[in-house]
Amino acid sequence: MDKRIIADVVVCGGGPAGVNAAIAAGRSGARTVLVERYGFIGGMSTAALVYPWMTFHTTEGKQVIAGIAQEMIDRLKERNASPGHVRDTVGFVHTITPYHPEHYKILALEMLREAGVKVLLHSFVDQVDVAESRIQSVQLTTKSGKIQVQGKVFIDATGDADIAYLAGAPCLQGRDGDRLTQPMTMKFRMRGVDLERVKQYMLEHPDEFYKKTPFEELPTLPLSGVLGYYKHWKEANLPINRDQVLFFTGPEADEVLVNTTRVQGLDGTDVEDLTEAEELGRKQVLMVAEFMRSRLPGFEKASLSSVGAQIGIRETRRIDGVYALQVDDVVQGRRFTDVIARSGYPIDIHDPSGKGVTAAWVQGDGAYDIPYRCLLPQKLSNLLTAGRCISTTHEALATTRLTPSCMATGQAAGSAAGLAVRDEITVSDVDIQELQYIMEVDGALLK
Ligand SMILES: Cc1cc2nc3c(=O)[nH]c(=O)nc-3n(C[C@H](O)[C@H](O)[C@H](O)COP(=O)(O)OP(=O)(O)OC[C@H]3O[C@@H](n4cnc5c(N)ncnc54)[C@H](O)[C@@H]3O)c2cc1C
């Protein structure tokens, strides 16, 4: 081993979940290290151009996610890097939250430093040392050699449950039966789009767009997202197994982020599959961009402005933890006594093998609870998970995976880790009421 670092809390993965976990742990006073394989922070939000964040609200417009995530929005707004929460003109949810990914990268690093977190970029966790059901350390492979990071509590925010998996905790992948996961999507941006022309076309041809598009309000609402162009898409007959075009506007006034490519049947934890997916995704980007430029009104002068540094991965491994959030828990808006986060985002399954998207909305007050026990893996007493790899079914993951909920479970994991370090206890012995109290003082919405 070339170097050893000693910490209280070690957060693996610097995506939306890991960043917020590390900020919360750092603010608790614990010596915190955040490890990220790329040269920048943000995970899917930056590496794969995932945009916008959705959603902080229920479909009725009640805010159910705040805390550190809201603090970030407020600070992005101050630097003109986000308009805040705006109405979703797709009509799928009530609000969406556009943001500038380059400002997010920097803001996240600033907030981590303010919280006293030591950040290690360009560091890949590839080994986990376990003794007596406790993770002792993780090993990083870096340009400067192998680094061992010892800690008291570890947080797996890798999206892929890499830490839990390497430590031997039970994990699951994809849907029951065939293990197929939601498809991957290579996202891209185009500039030079005439969004007034796009809106005008939508108002003149409502049948060609998603049925929940808020057409009555559209003349006065800024266009934030568009779903449809069924006729154009069908006529083009591209070799992409999808039935509609989806894009969101921004961050610049003539810019859109396109979420329309689809790569199915490949495993995001298999490097050969990933290699194939990156090539397929990029070929689809060129096809879809040319389709949009040549066929969609308002795109005549548009051109590609950026493409994800990696393909967007919706689903891979998740822990088979102490409790797996169920589809009924989400749809019925079930309450849990150990709630540590809430969300109003519907179940939204991009078909692992077919063309469409399956959606189911949350009933009750429009939000469901994520209980603390979903963050806990089996067999390990000092590991918490946060973000996309928490314990859920394939169906429930289709809502917990959205960025604001990942930020919220990240904050919960970081605060819980802080308590476990302070009291020298296992993560399953953390006092839930104290955790909830601390989170609410820190702005989280749990009621
Ligand atoms: C195509 C697509 C469209 C989406 N659309 C939306 C949307 O419109 N709105 C929305 O809110 N959400 C959307 N999502 C969901 C959201 O982007 C992700 O689920 C969310 O980013 C997950 O956050 P995370 O922090 O758990 O994981 P990630 O964002 O995946 O972050 C994990 C981090 O860990 C790092 N890492 C992984 N393994 C290691 C390792 N072994 N060592 C070191 N570092 C490691 C990664 O580099 C990454 O930075 C979309 C996702 C995809 C793929």
The ligand as an SDF file (V2000), in Angstrom:
LIG
                    3D

 53 58  0  0  0  0  0  0  0  0999 V2000
  -30.8810    8.3270  -18.8130 C   0  0  0  0  0  0  0  0  0  0  0  0
  -31.2590    8.8050  -17.4750 C   0  0  0  0  0  0  0  0  0  0  0  0
  -32.2270    9.7670  -17.3360 C   0  0  0  0  0  0  0  0  0  0  0  0
  -32.5530   10.2520  -16.0730 C   0  0  0  0  0  0  0  0  0  0  0  0
  -33.4330   11.2860  -15.9640 N   0  0  0  0  0  0  0  0  0  0  0  0
  -33.5620   11.9230  -14.7820 C   0  0  0  0  0  0  0  0  0  0  0  0
  -34.2170   13.1680  -14.7220 C   0  0  0  0  0  0  0  0  0  0  0  0
  -34.6890   13.6950  -15.7140 O   0  0  0  0  0  0  0  0  0  0  0  0
  -34.3110   13.7750  -13.5030 N   0  0  0  0  0  0  0  0  0  0  0  0
  -33.7580   13.2240  -12.3800 C   0  0  0  0  0  0  0  0  0  0  0  0
  -33.8850   13.8260  -11.3080 O   0  0  0  0  0  0  0  0  0  0  0  0
  -33.1150   12.0470  -12.4130 N   0  0  0  0  0  0  0  0  0  0  0  0
  -32.9870   11.3860  -13.5940 C   0  0  0  0  0  0  0  0  0  0  0  0
  -32.2780   10.2180  -13.6660 N   0  0  0  0  0  0  0  0  0  0  0  0
  -31.8540    9.5290  -12.4400 C   0  0  0  0  0  0  0  0  0  0  0  0
  -30.5920   10.0600  -11.8020 C   0  0  0  0  0  0  0  0  0  0  0  0
  -29.7550   10.6690  -12.7270 O   0  0  0  0  0  0  0  0  0  0  0  0
  -29.7510    8.9670  -11.1160 C   0  0  0  0  0  0  0  0  0  0  0  0
  -30.5050    7.8910  -10.6740 O   0  0  0  0  0  0  0  0  0  0  0  0
  -28.9910    9.6110   -9.9450 C   0  0  0  0  0  0  0  0  0  0  0  0
  -27.9590   10.4090  -10.4720 O   0  0  0  0  0  0  0  0  0  0  0  0
  -28.4130    8.6040   -9.0000 C   0  0  0  0  0  0  0  0  0  0  0  0
  -27.6080    9.2840   -8.0670 O   0  0  0  0  0  0  0  0  0  0  0  0
  -26.4910    8.5050   -7.2480 P   0  0  0  0  0  0  0  0  0  0  0  0
  -25.7060    9.5500   -6.5620 O   0  0  0  0  0  0  0  0  0  0  0  0
  -27.1380    7.4240   -6.4790 O   0  0  0  0  0  0  0  0  0  0  0  0
  -25.6200    7.7730   -8.3770 O   0  0  0  0  0  0  0  0  0  0  0  0
  -24.7510    8.3840   -9.5660 P   0  0  0  0  0  0  0  0  0  0  0  0
  -25.3170    9.6490  -10.0540 O   0  0  0  0  0  0  0  0  0  0  0  0
  -24.5850    7.2640  -10.5300 O   0  0  0  0  0  0  0  0  0  0  0  0
  -23.3570    8.7010   -8.8810 O   0  0  0  0  0  0  0  0  0  0  0  0
  -22.4970    7.6630   -8.4730 C   0  0  0  0  0  0  0  0  0  0  0  0
  -21.0950    8.2290   -8.4040 C   0  0  0  0  0  0  0  0  0  0  0  0
  -20.2170    7.2340   -7.9060 O   0  0  0  0  0  0  0  0  0  0  0  0
  -19.0480    7.1740   -8.7080 C   0  0  0  0  0  0  0  0  0  0  0  0
  -18.5610    5.7920   -8.6240 N   0  0  0  0  0  0  0  0  0  0  0  0
  -19.1960    4.6750   -9.0460 C   0  0  0  0  0  0  0  0  0  0  0  0
  -18.4800    3.5890   -8.7520 N   0  0  0  0  0  0  0  0  0  0  0  0
  -17.3480    4.0220   -8.1450 C   0  0  0  0  0  0  0  0  0  0  0  0
  -16.2180    3.3620   -7.5990 C   0  0  0  0  0  0  0  0  0  0  0  0
  -16.1170    2.0300   -7.6000 N   0  0  0  0  0  0  0  0  0  0  0  0
  -15.2260    4.1210   -7.0630 N   0  0  0  0  0  0  0  0  0  0  0  0
  -15.3280    5.4660   -7.0360 C   0  0  0  0  0  0  0  0  0  0  0  0
  -16.4020    6.1500   -7.5350 N   0  0  0  0  0  0  0  0  0  0  0  0
  -17.3950    5.4290   -8.0600 C   0  0  0  0  0  0  0  0  0  0  0  0
  -19.5240    7.5850  -10.0890 C   0  0  0  0  0  0  0  0  0  0  0  0
  -18.4930    8.0650  -10.8970 O   0  0  0  0  0  0  0  0  0  0  0  0
  -20.5670    8.6500   -9.7620 C   0  0  0  0  0  0  0  0  0  0  0  0
  -20.0030    9.9260   -9.6720 O   0  0  0  0  0  0  0  0  0  0  0  0
  -31.9370    9.7190  -14.9270 C   0  0  0  0  0  0  0  0  0  0  0  0
  -30.9690    8.7350  -15.0650 C   0  0  0  0  0  0  0  0  0  0  0  0
  -30.6110    8.2900  -16.3190 C   0  0  0  0  0  0  0  0  0  0  0  0
  -29.5250    7.2960  -16.4420 C   0  0  0  0  0  0  0  0  0  0  0  0
  1  2  1  0
  2  3  1  0
  2 52  2  0
  3  4  2  0
  4  5  1  0
  4 50  1  0
  5  6  2  0
  6  7  1  0
  6 13  1  0
  7  8  2  0
  7  9  1  0
  9 10  1  0
 10 11  2  0
 10 12  1  0
 12 13  2  0
 13 14  1  0
 14 15  1  0
 14 50  1  0
 15 16  1  0
 16 17  1  0
 16 18  1  0
 18 19  1  0
 18 20  1  0
 20 21  1  0
 20 22  1  0
 22 23  1  0
 23 24  1  0
 24 25  2  0
 24 26  1  0
 24 27  1  0
 27 28  1  0
 28 29  2  0
 28 30  1  0
 28 31  1  0
 31 32  1  0
 32 33  1  0
 33 34  1  0
 33 48  1  0
 34 35  1  0
 35 36  1  0
 35 46  1  0
 36 37  1  0
 36 45  1  0
 37 38  2  0
 38 39  1  0
 39 40  1  0
 39 45  2  0
 40 41  1  0
 40 42  2  0
 42 43  1  0
 43 44  2  0
 44 45  1  0
 46 47  1  0
 46 48  1  0
 48 49  1  0
 50 51  2  0
 51 52  1  0
 52 53  1  0
M  END
$$$$
